[in-house]
């Protein structure tokens, strides 16, 4: 009794089975390693994105500063744009900019302090 036939069809069957088992293994390992221990940080809202160019298509609709103003009215004073592979955070109000800069200042101060001094 033959388990697999001979020829090209049996090769495709073996390749497909190996690929399927590898995907299942990858999914199990990924589920066990992540497990909610390191949740990704909440990012600010932003317009929808295309896979490669990101949010560029939104900026091509008109003058960029007018487009960003309109997007900030829709998504808020802090929003995220993705331009190709770059992530850009847009701050469009003085109050939020002050909060962001003060938060960075405190984070920088904490990072530069040496323990025990």
N, C-alpha and C positions, 0 to 999 in steps of 0.2 A: 504494500500500500504506500502510495506516495503522499507525502505531506504537502508538498508544493509541486506544481507542474513544472515543466521545463519551458524556457523561452522568456520573452520580454515581459509578458503579463505577470509572471511570478516575481520578476525583479521589481516591478513597480509595486506589487503587493508588499514585498519586504521593505522597500524604501518608505512606503506609506505607513506601514506598521511601526517602523523605527521612528519616524517623525512624530507619529501620534504618541508613542510612549515617551519620547523626549519632551514633548509639550506637556504631557501630564506630569512628568517628573518635575519640570520647571515650575509648573503651577503649584505643586505641593510644597516644594522647597521655598518658593517665594511667599506662600501663605504662612508657613511656619516661621520664617525668619522675620517677617514684618510684624504681623500679629497685633498691630495697633500700638506697639511700644513707642515708635517714633512717628507720630502723626505729622503730616506735612503742615507747615504754617498756613494760616488763612491769608490769602492774598487779597488785595483790594479788587473791587469789581472793575470791569473794563468791557470794551466791545468784543464781539465774537471775532475769532481769528481763523485765518486760513492756514493750512499745514506748513507751508514753507515760508511764505512772506509775512505771516502774522497779521498785524493790524495795519499794514501799509495801505491797503485798499481804502481804509476809512480816511486816511490823510490826503488821498488824491482827489477827493470830492470837491475841494475848494482850497482857499488859502489855509495853510496849516494852523495858524493861530485862531482863525475863526472855527475851524473844525474841532480843535481841542477845546475851545470855549463851549461849543455845542455838546461835545461829548461829556465835558465836566458837568454841564447842567443835567445831563441824563444819568451819569454814573457817580457824581459826587465830587467833593474837593480833592480826594485822593483816588486815583485810578491807575490801572496798569495797562500799558500797551506793550505789545511784542512786535519789534521791528526785526524781521528775519530771525536771527538767533539771540538777539539782545532783548532783555526785559527792561522796560523803562517805566518808572513810577512818576506820574505827573501829579504835582501838587499845584492846585489852582486857587488857593486862598492863603492869606497871610497868617491866619490863626493856625491852620494845619501845618504850614511851613515852619512856624515857630515851634510847634509841638515836635515835629520831626527833627529839627535841628537841636532842640534841647535834649531830646531822647538820645541822639547821636553823641552829644557832648557828655552826657552821663555815662553812656556805654564806653566811650573812649577813655574817660577818666578811670572807670573801673578796670578797663583792660590794661592801662599803663601803671596802675598802682601795684607795688610789689608787696606781697604778704609779709607781715612781720616788721614792717617799717613804719 
